[in-house]
Amino acid sequence: MRIAVIGGGPGGLYFAYLWKKRHPEDQVDLFEQNPADATWGFGVVFSDQALEFLRADDPETVDAIAPHMESWENITLNLHGDSVAIDGVGFSSIGRLELLRFLQQRALDAGVTSRFDTQIHTIDQLGGYDLIVAADGLNSLVRRTYEGDFGTSLSYSSNKFVWYGTSKRFDTLSQTFVKTDRGAFNAHHYRYSPTMSTFLVECDHATWQAYGFAYKDVEQSKGVCEEVFADTLGGHCLVSNKSVWRNFPWIWNEHWSFKNMVLIGDALHSAHFSIGSGTRLAIEDAIALVKALESDAHLTTALHRYQAARKPVVQKLVNAARTSAFWYEHFAQHMQLDPIDFAYSYITRSGRIDDARLRHMSPAFMARYEAAKNHVDDGAANGGTADGEATA
């Protein structure tokens, strides 16, 4: 079989590597418009659960990248000068460029022919291939060309966000919420190497307008964010890499394949950065596609099998991501809570975690939360405040 993979991101590279490794007799050509060493972004995050999913299918890859990853076992929320740790939430991260280089080498070693700096302008350029795997991201050429056939829908979250990096090293995956006289900001930040961290800044549209970001260039916007998060950065600067303000795009396709073309990763679906890594989902798509193709010699049937097996899983994640994103669109209102109640609101925001699961997953946090709630309840029962003082 002759396979063309469009897009040299993690999903495209991983599919190309995995298929060629298992089917060395097949021709696998990968086309990427950017140079091999180009990347837009900083670090990528995998939950412990995601790594275990990958390990079940490809332990060799996980064992190879694990020594290069930064890991931690909790989340830290910073609000009103207080910090709340939520234990038992394991993550690992790695620089996006480092991950790409690793996957590029894996694909090369397996025998994949990778063509970087190669732009595919029309699908006609790929005539003669038995299968075209579209892993070309949010602006996928394949999806845009046949969006009616794929049943594409596109909408945007109302919040604005911008990706930066910084040389400040953070102990855990952290979020810092800051109130200013013109609005509220949130920063998602975590280390992805011994010397660098991702630093994503988010605000609602009203705050974005109040600061005049629409009229500021990249350096001016970066300067404002450095000022807002000066305490968090502790004297370190933000690093820009095509860091422009954007609205998160919600992409969904009802039909995952058309003729001999199939979508994976961000070309197929998007899930808000607050709940999961697009990299993780793209790699899982690649694994599911390989399994489906190996399960049936008839291409159309195999592609339908891929959608049938994977779509319910992704739909569940996307629904949770939308609920999570809605919480973030109103995070300024949640900031009125005290830190422990705010943290509880945060960790239960997607609707996937109830108190029983939270007690099992994060016993230290739940002990602190329930102690605080019992203290409040005891104060109310005594006809006073949480401190036992009489109220007027």
VEXROLO-316437 format. One record per residue (C-alpha): z negated, y negated, x negated. Coordinates in pm, whole numbers. Each point is the difference from the previous one (the first is absolute). Last residue first. Layout:
BEGIN
<ropa Z="Z" Y="Y" X="X"/>
...
//
This chain:
BEGIN
<ropa Z="-6307" Y="-4127" X="2545"/>
<ropa Z="-5" Y="306" X="-217"/>
<ropa Z="-312" Y="166" X="-136"/>
<ropa Z="22" Y="138" X="-352"/>
<ropa Z="22" Y="375" X="-59"/>
<ropa Z="247" Y="-41" X="-288"/>
<ropa Z="277" Y="160" X="206"/>
<ropa Z="-74" Y="-262" X="262"/>
<ropa Z="-264" Y="18" X="263"/>
<ropa Z="-104" Y="176" X="320"/>
<ropa Z="-140" Y="302" X="-182"/>
<ropa Z="290" Y="214" X="121"/>
<ropa Z="241" Y="-254" X="-147"/>
<ropa Z="-166" Y="30" X="-341"/>
<ropa Z="11" Y="377" X="14"/>
<ropa Z="369" Y="-9" X="91"/>
<ropa Z="78" Y="-231" X="-292"/>
<ropa Z="-186" Y="224" X="-243"/>
<ropa Z="170" Y="305" X="146"/>
<ropa Z="338" Y="-166" X="-60"/>
<ropa Z="-85" Y="-78" X="-361"/>
<ropa Z="-124" Y="353" X="-63"/>
<ropa Z="315" Y="134" X="164"/>
<ropa Z="222" Y="-203" X="-232"/>
<ropa Z="-194" Y="85" X="-317"/>
<ropa Z="-5" Y="372" X="81"/>
<ropa Z="366" Y="-22" X="99"/>
<ropa Z="90" Y="-150" X="-338"/>
<ropa Z="-189" Y="267" X="-194"/>
<ropa Z="142" Y="286" X="210"/>
<ropa Z="365" Y="-101" X="-35"/>
<ropa Z="219" Y="299" X="91"/>
<ropa Z="-243" Y="207" X="206"/>
<ropa Z="-166" Y="-295" X="173"/>
<ropa Z="343" Y="-160" X="44"/>
<ropa Z="138" Y="311" X="168"/>
<ropa Z="-284" Y="-2" X="250"/>
<ropa Z="26" Y="-376" X="53"/>
<ropa Z="372" Y="7" X="81"/>
<ropa Z="294" Y="-38" X="-237"/>
<ropa Z="364" Y="4" X="115"/>
<ropa Z="-19" Y="-310" X="220"/>
<ropa Z="178" Y="-212" X="-259"/>
<ropa Z="-279" Y="-260" X="-27"/>
<ropa Z="-290" Y="239" X="-64"/>
<ropa Z="-44" Y="-100" X="-368"/>
<ropa Z="43" Y="-370" X="72"/>
<ropa Z="-227" Y="-29" X="302"/>
<ropa Z="-271" Y="183" X="-194"/>
<ropa Z="47" Y="-235" X="-295"/>
<ropa Z="-25" Y="-304" X="226"/>
<ropa Z="-318" Y="139" X="153"/>
<ropa Z="-147" Y="33" X="-352"/>
<ropa Z="125" Y="-343" X="-112"/>
<ropa Z="-125" Y="-201" X="301"/>
<ropa Z="273" Y="-65" X="253"/>
<ropa Z="190" Y="-332" X="10"/>
<ropa Z="250" Y="153" X="-244"/>
<ropa Z="132" Y="209" X="289"/>
<ropa Z="161" Y="-313" X="145"/>
<ropa Z="176" Y="-77" X="-329"/>
<ropa Z="116" Y="363" X="-16"/>
<ropa Z="210" Y="-44" X="314"/>
<ropa Z="345" Y="95" X="-135"/>
<ropa Z="-186" Y="243" X="-221"/>
<ropa Z="-129" Y="195" X="300"/>
<ropa Z="355" Y="12" X="140"/>
<ropa Z="119" Y="144" X="-332"/>
<ropa Z="-248" Y="286" X="34"/>
<ropa Z="123" Y="82" X="350"/>
<ropa Z="358" Y="-8" X="-128"/>
<ropa Z="-95" Y="225" X="-291"/>
<ropa Z="-161" Y="251" X="236"/>
<ropa Z="322" Y="15" X="201"/>
<ropa Z="199" Y="36" X="-323"/>
<ropa Z="-218" Y="290" X="-117"/>
<ropa Z="37" Y="186" X="331"/>
<ropa Z="376" Y="-59" X="4"/>
<ropa Z="24" Y="131" X="-357"/>
<ropa Z="-160" Y="332" X="91"/>
<ropa Z="200" Y="33" X="324"/>
<ropa Z="325" Y="-76" X="-189"/>
<ropa Z="-40" Y="253" X="-282"/>
<ropa Z="69" Y="337" X="160"/>
<ropa Z="257" Y="-100" X="262"/>
<ropa Z="173" Y="-244" X="-235"/>
<ropa Z="41" Y="252" X="-280"/>
<ropa Z="109" Y="270" X="249"/>
<ropa Z="274" Y="-231" X="126"/>
<ropa Z="117" Y="-41" X="-360"/>
<ropa Z="1" Y="378" X="-47"/>
<ropa Z="201" Y="55" X="318"/>
<ropa Z="260" Y="-253" X="-110"/>
<ropa Z="23" Y="151" X="-349"/>
<ropa Z="40" Y="366" X="101"/>
<ropa Z="-158" Y="207" X="-279"/>
<ropa Z="-342" Y="-25" X="161"/>
<ropa Z="-351" Y="8" X="-147"/>
<ropa Z="88" Y="-144" X="-340"/>
<ropa Z="121" Y="-324" X="155"/>
<ropa Z="-320" Y="-27" X="202"/>
<ropa Z="-224" Y="60" X="-302"/>
<ropa Z="188" Y="-258" X="-208"/>
<ropa Z="-23" Y="-255" X="283"/>
<ropa Z="-375" Y="54" X="39"/>
<ropa Z="-58" Y="-50" X="-374"/>
<ropa Z="210" Y="-318" X="-2"/>
<ropa Z="-183" Y="-136" X="306"/>
<ropa Z="-332" Y="65" X="-179"/>
<ropa Z="128" Y="-199" X="-296"/>
<ropa Z="103" Y="-287" X="227"/>
<ropa Z="-335" Y="3" X="181"/>
<ropa Z="-195" Y="-18" X="-327"/>
<ropa Z="213" Y="-284" X="-131"/>
<ropa Z="-38" Y="-192" X="325"/>
<ropa Z="-370" Y="10" X="-74"/>
<ropa Z="-238" Y="13" X="286"/>
<ropa Z="-229" Y="-189" X="232"/>
<ropa Z="-3" Y="-368" X="-90"/>
<ropa Z="354" Y="11" X="-142"/>
<ropa Z="143" Y="28" X="351"/>
<ropa Z="222" Y="302" X="58"/>
<ropa Z="379" Y="-27" X="-18"/>
<ropa Z="260" Y="246" X="122"/>
<ropa Z="338" Y="147" X="-88"/>
<ropa Z="135" Y="-218" X="-282"/>
<ropa Z="-363" Y="-41" X="-105"/>
<ropa Z="-21" Y="367" X="-87"/>
<ropa Z="275" Y="246" X="98"/>
<ropa Z="327" Y="-25" X="193"/>
<ropa Z="271" Y="265" X="42"/>
<ropa Z="380" Y="-14" X="-16"/>
<ropa Z="237" Y="293" X="59"/>
<ropa Z="81" Y="-97" X="362"/>
<ropa Z="-294" Y="-218" X="104"/>
<ropa Z="-359" Y="72" X="-93"/>
<ropa Z="-347" Y="-124" X="83"/>
<ropa Z="61" Y="-94" X="362"/>
<ropa Z="-264" Y="-213" X="168"/>
<ropa Z="-14" Y="-235" X="-297"/>
<ropa Z="-294" Y="-231" X="-72"/>
<ropa Z="-44" Y="-308" X="-214"/>
<ropa Z="-297" Y="-235" X="33"/>
<ropa Z="46" Y="-283" X="-248"/>
<ropa Z="-309" Y="-170" X="-151"/>
<ropa Z="48" Y="-375" X="-5"/>
<ropa Z="73" Y="-147" X="-342"/>
<ropa Z="-126" Y="-252" X="-253"/>
<ropa Z="171" Y="26" X="-338"/>
<ropa Z="-111" Y="175" X="-319"/>
<ropa Z="320" Y="86" X="-185"/>
<ropa Z="-238" Y="129" X="-266"/>
<ropa Z="-290" Y="-245" X="-26"/>
<ropa Z="-316" Y="47" X="-205"/>
<ropa Z="-327" Y="-148" X="123"/>
<ropa Z="-232" Y="-154" X="-254"/>
<ropa Z="-342" Y="116" X="-119"/>
<ropa Z="-297" Y="-236" X="0"/>
<ropa Z="-224" Y="215" X="219"/>
<ropa Z="278" Y="116" X="232"/>
<ropa Z="-239" Y="44" X="293"/>
<ropa Z="-165" Y="-340" X="-52"/>
<ropa Z="338" Y="-175" X="-30"/>
<ropa Z="136" Y="166" X="314"/>
<ropa Z="102" Y="-317" X="189"/>
<ropa Z="96" Y="-177" X="-325"/>
<ropa Z="210" Y="288" X="-130"/>
<ropa Z="168" Y="22" X="341"/>
<ropa Z="88" Y="-370" X="-12"/>
<ropa Z="142" Y="33" X="-350"/>
<ropa Z="211" Y="300" X="97"/>
<ropa Z="152" Y="-198" X="284"/>
<ropa Z="87" Y="-284" X="-240"/>
<ropa Z="152" Y="243" X="-251"/>
<ropa Z="216" Y="176" X="260"/>
<ropa Z="128" Y="-323" X="157"/>
<ropa Z="-180" Y="-185" X="276"/>
<ropa Z="165" Y="-134" X="315"/>
<ropa Z="-64" Y="299" X="229"/>
<ropa Z="-346" Y="27" X="-157"/>
<ropa Z="-105" Y="-321" X="174"/>
<ropa Z="-369" Y="90" X="-12"/>
<ropa Z="-43" Y="-50" X="375"/>
<ropa Z="314" Y="204" X="64"/>
<ropa Z="-133" Y="306" X="-181"/>
<ropa Z="-334" Y="-44" X="175"/>
<ropa Z="173" Y="-3" X="340"/>
<ropa Z="215" Y="298" X="-94"/>
<ropa Z="-295" Y="223" X="-84"/>
<ropa Z="-100" Y="69" X="-356"/>
<ropa Z="59" Y="268" X="-266"/>
<ropa Z="-24" Y="19" X="-378"/>
<ropa Z="81" Y="322" X="-189"/>
<ropa Z="-154" Y="39" X="-347"/>
<ropa Z="103" Y="312" X="-192"/>
<ropa Z="-200" Y="57" X="-314"/>
<ropa Z="74" Y="15" X="-373"/>
<ropa Z="-164" Y="91" X="-334"/>
<ropa Z="-119" Y="361" X="21"/>
<ropa Z="271" Y="72" X="259"/>
<ropa Z="29" Y="-12" X="379"/>
<ropa Z="-302" Y="-217" X="81"/>
<ropa Z="-63" Y="-97" X="360"/>
<ropa Z="32" Y="-312" X="216"/>
<ropa Z="63" Y="-75" X="367"/>
<ropa Z="-59" Y="-374" X="47"/>
<ropa Z="-77" Y="-161" X="336"/>
<ropa Z="32" Y="-365" X="92"/>
<ropa Z="-146" Y="-217" X="276"/>
<ropa Z="96" Y="-347" X="120"/>
<ropa Z="27" Y="-368" X="-89"/>
<ropa Z="-361" Y="-80" X="-94"/>
<ropa Z="-19" Y="329" X="-187"/>
<ropa Z="-135" Y="344" X="94"/>
<ropa Z="36" Y="281" X="-256"/>
<ropa Z="23" Y="376" X="52"/>
<ropa Z="4" Y="226" X="-305"/>
<ropa Z="127" Y="355" X="17"/>
<ropa Z="-65" Y="262" X="-263"/>
<ropa Z="143" Y="324" X="-133"/>
<ropa Z="-260" Y="64" X="-262"/>
<ropa Z="-126" Y="-126" X="-337"/>
<ropa Z="238" Y="-294" X="-24"/>
<ropa Z="173" Y="-97" X="-325"/>
<ropa Z="119" Y="-360" X="-22"/>
<ropa Z="339" Y="-5" X="-175"/>
<ropa Z="161" Y="-101" X="327"/>
<ropa Z="288" Y="108" X="220"/>
<ropa Z="154" Y="-172" X="297"/>
<ropa Z="143" Y="101" X="337"/>
<ropa Z="35" Y="-253" X="285"/>
<ropa Z="-99" Y="23" X="366"/>
<ropa Z="63" Y="-184" X="327"/>
<ropa Z="-144" Y="127" X="327"/>
<ropa Z="213" Y="19" X="317"/>
<ropa Z="116" Y="358" X="-48"/>
<ropa Z="375" Y="47" X="23"/>
<ropa Z="248" Y="196" X="211"/>
<ropa Z="288" Y="240" X="-62"/>
<ropa Z="136" Y="287" X="208"/>
<ropa Z="265" Y="246" X="-114"/>
<ropa Z="148" Y="262" X="230"/>
<ropa Z="162" Y="185" X="-291"/>
<ropa Z="342" Y="-16" X="168"/>
<ropa Z="-40" Y="-368" X="82"/>
<ropa Z="-124" Y="-73" X="-352"/>
<ropa Z="307" Y="157" X="-156"/>
<ropa Z="90" Y="-246" X="-275"/>
<ropa Z="-350" Y="-145" X="-13"/>
<ropa Z="-153" Y="345" X="-49"/>
<ropa Z="241" Y="99" X="-277"/>
<ropa Z="-32" Y="-333" X="-179"/>
<ropa Z="-380" Y="20" X="2"/>
<ropa Z="-171" Y="-339" X="0"/>
<ropa Z="-352" Y="142" X="31"/>
<ropa Z="59" Y="264" X="-264"/>
<ropa Z="299" Y="172" X="-152"/>
<ropa Z="-112" Y="361" X="41"/>
<ropa Z="311" Y="93" X="196"/>
<ropa Z="76" Y="365" X="-78"/>
<ropa Z="374" Y="69" X="29"/>
<ropa Z="96" Y="366" X="40"/>
<ropa Z="324" Y="192" X="-54"/>
<ropa Z="141" Y="-267" X="-229"/>
<ropa Z="376" Y="-48" X="-10"/>
<ropa Z="4" Y="-362" X="112"/>
<ropa Z="-284" Y="-205" X="-142"/>
<ropa Z="189" Y="-325" X="-60"/>
<ropa Z="91" Y="2" X="371"/>
<ropa Z="-367" Y="-69" X="75"/>
<ropa Z="62" Y="-357" X="-108"/>
<ropa Z="-140" Y="-233" X="-267"/>
<ropa Z="-180" Y="248" X="-225"/>
<ropa Z="-128" Y="-201" X="-297"/>
<ropa Z="-45" Y="173" X="-334"/>
<ropa Z="-237" Y="-150" X="-257"/>
<ropa Z="-148" Y="348" X="-31"/>
<ropa Z="206" Y="318" X="35"/>
<ropa Z="-224" Y="306" X="-15"/>
<ropa Z="158" Y="345" X="-46"/>
<ropa Z="-275" Y="251" X="85"/>
<ropa Z="-38" Y="282" X="-252"/>
<ropa Z="-366" Y="99" X="45"/>
<ropa Z="-96" Y="-183" X="-319"/>
<ropa Z="165" Y="-317" X="128"/>
<ropa Z="-181" Y="19" X="334"/>
<ropa Z="-335" Y="51" X="-172"/>
<ropa Z="75" Y="-287" X="-237"/>
<ropa Z="80" Y="-233" X="288"/>
<ropa Z="-315" Y="117" X="177"/>
<ropa Z="-218" Y="-102" X="-296"/>
<ropa Z="181" Y="-330" X="-43"/>
<ropa Z="-45" Y="-74" X="370"/>
<ropa Z="-372" Y="77" X="-14"/>
<ropa Z="-46" Y="-230" X="-300"/>
<ropa Z="195" Y="-273" X="178"/>
<ropa Z="-216" Y="32" X="311"/>
<ropa Z="-321" Y="-14" X="-201"/>
<ropa Z="-238" Y="275" X="104"/>
<ropa Z="-273" Y="31" X="259"/>
<ropa Z="-255" Y="254" X="119"/>
<ropa Z="-209" Y="-8" X="315"/>
<ropa Z="-315" Y="161" X="137"/>
<ropa Z="-182" Y="-130" X="306"/>
<ropa Z="-345" Y="161" X="-24"/>
<ropa Z="-201" Y="-320" X="-11"/>
<ropa Z="47" Y="-327" X="185"/>
<ropa Z="-152" Y="-270" X="-219"/>
<ropa Z="-104" Y="-331" X="157"/>
<ropa Z="0" Y="-318" X="-206"/>
<ropa Z="-162" Y="-331" X="99"/>
<ropa Z="112" Y="-355" X="-83"/>
<ropa Z="114" Y="-60" X="357"/>
<ropa Z="231" Y="302" X="-14"/>
<ropa Z="100" Y="249" X="-271"/>
<ropa Z="100" Y="352" X="102"/>
<ropa Z="-13" Y="279" X="-259"/>
<ropa Z="175" Y="334" X="53"/>
<ropa Z="-127" Y="323" X="-154"/>
<ropa Z="74" Y="298" X="-222"/>
<ropa Z="208" Y="-137" X="-285"/>
<ropa Z="305" Y="99" X="-206"/>
<ropa Z="241" Y="-158" X="-251"/>
<ropa Z="301" Y="218" X="-72"/>
<ropa Z="166" Y="97" X="-328"/>
<ropa Z="-186" Y="329" X="-39"/>
<ropa Z="106" Y="95" X="356"/>
<ropa Z="375" Y="-38" X="-64"/>
<ropa Z="64" Y="340" X="-158"/>
<ropa Z="-248" Y="199" X="211"/>
<ropa Z="152" Y="-147" X="316"/>
<ropa Z="353" Y="91" X="-112"/>
<ropa Z="-90" Y="358" X="-92"/>
<ropa Z="-195" Y="50" X="323"/>
<ropa Z="319" Y="-41" X="205"/>
<ropa Z="-29" Y="125" X="357"/>
<ropa Z="-378" Y="23" X="47"/>
<ropa Z="-50" Y="-275" X="-257"/>
<ropa Z="195" Y="-244" X="216"/>
<ropa Z="-229" Y="52" X="296"/>
<ropa Z="-301" Y="-16" X="-233"/>
<ropa Z="126" Y="-333" X="-132"/>
<ropa Z="35" Y="-135" X="353"/>
<ropa Z="-354" Y="107" X="91"/>
<ropa Z="-142" Y="-167" X="-310"/>
<ropa Z="167" Y="-319" X="117"/>
<ropa Z="295" Y="-125" X="-202"/>
<ropa Z="43" Y="-359" X="-108"/>
<ropa Z="292" Y="-185" X="-159"/>
<ropa Z="-30" Y="-274" X="-262"/>
<ropa Z="209" Y="-307" X="-86"/>
<ropa Z="299" Y="-106" X="203"/>
<ropa Z="371" Y="-41" X="-43"/>
<ropa Z="122" Y="240" X="-264"/>
<ropa Z="273" Y="-7" X="-260"/>
<ropa Z="0" Y="241" X="-296"/>
<ropa Z="287" Y="222" X="118"/>
<ropa Z="219" Y="-301" X="80"/>
<ropa Z="51" Y="-79" X="370"/>
<ropa Z="269" Y="120" X="241"/>
<ropa Z="-112" Y="364" X="-8"/>
<ropa Z="234" Y="295" X="61"/>
<ropa Z="-118" Y="361" X="-39"/>
<ropa Z="242" Y="289" X="-41"/>
<ropa Z="-108" Y="358" X="74"/>
<ropa Z="249" Y="281" X="-63"/>
<ropa Z="-132" Y="341" X="104"/>
<ropa Z="-35" Y="298" X="-239"/>
<ropa Z="-349" Y="-108" X="-105"/>
<ropa Z="-135" Y="55" X="352"/>
<ropa Z="-380" Y="-7" X="-19"/>
<ropa Z="-16" Y="-258" X="-281"/>
<ropa Z="297" Y="-188" X="144"/>
<ropa Z="-170" Y="-26" X="339"/>
<ropa Z="-334" Y="-115" X="-138"/>
<ropa Z="145" Y="-252" X="-244"/>
<ropa Z="236" Y="-160" X="252"/>
<ropa Z="-270" Y="-10" X="269"/>
<ropa Z="-247" Y="-156" X="-242"/>
<ropa Z="243" Y="-259" X="-127"/>
<ropa Z="98" Y="-108" X="350"/>
<ropa Z="-359" Y="-24" X="122"/>
<ropa Z="-137" Y="-171" X="-312"/>
<ropa Z="271" Y="-268" X="-8"/>
<ropa Z="347" Y="67" X="-137"/>
<ropa Z="195" Y="-59" X="319"/>
<ropa Z="306" Y="174" X="139"/>
<ropa Z="-10" Y="376" X="-57"/>
<ropa Z="336" Y="174" X="1"/>
<ropa Z="1" Y="379" X="39"/>
<ropa Z="276" Y="249" X="-82"/>
<ropa Z="-77" Y="354" X="114"/>
//
